[in-house]
Amino acid sequence: MSRLLVKPTGTRGKVHDCTPESAGWGYVGFELYRLEAGDVASGSMGDREGIVVYVEGKGHLTGAGQDFGVLGDRMDVFEKTPPHCVYLPGGSDWAVTATTPLTLAICTAPGTGGHQAAVIGPEGVPQVTRGRGTNTRHINAIAMEERDVADSLLVTEVFTPQGHWSSYPPHRHDEDDFPNMTYLEETYYHRLNPAQGFGIQRVFTEDGSLDETMAVSNHDLVLVPKGHHPCGSPYGYEMYYLNVMAGPRRNWRFKNHPDHDWIAKRDA
């Protein structure tokens, strides 16, 4: 199996625990909890900032010395409404008690102390449609650079209709060359509807030093350390993914693959 494809470790509790050390990079961390009502998840941010994303379900959150109460109103991720999200700065302890079945993501990156704990969604989360034809997909831009809600984290959700491609045309953001391109590590947390479905994701560089194509299942995690990273969903199955990106600066600048850039220019 590809080293970039990370399967969940179970169906209850912490099922993903991606750290910079386990991924072999320097910035992005990602944890995923699948909880039943009454289950508790907790942790500490240490020197990292975090965004708590209520993927689906409800739970009572405390963090950074604050009681945020019961959050979450999207009971199925494929409702496609913006999720409840909370930003927590470095040094924060946090705990969530599930009040319904709850899927909870903890997205982390190095923090600089520039932001205070705050609820950052669903209010204020831009909803955007990108692409044309079978490249059309729908975005909940939770914490992209147009929202000054984090020090280094970039977080977004993407809904890809059945039979469509996403993160397409193939593009990369693996060089620290602002404003032409930014170096951003990235994780993809995938969901499929119906859940027994599968999708495809390819991660590849232009020189061929990395070229891996993976069949992704419900709750899989894909690591993108460099290169282009398109994904697609076959007819009959919707694809969702939660992206976490971070690097030396909080900007998203990318370059399309030169062989396929004509598609973006045609659709501009």
Secondary structure, 3 states (H helix, E strand, C coil): CCCCEECCCCCCEEEEEECHHHHCCCCCEEEEEEECCCCEEEEECCCEEEEEEEEECCEEEEECCEEEEEECCCCCHHHCCCCCEEEECCCCEEEEEECCCEEEEEEEEECCCCCCCEEEECCCCCEEEECCHHHCEEEEEEECCCCCCCCCCEEEEEEECCCCEECCCCEECCCCECCCECCCEEEEEEEEECCCCCEEEEEECCCCCCEEEEEECCCCEEEECCCECCEECCCCCEEEEEEEEECCCCCCCCEECCCCHHHHHHHC
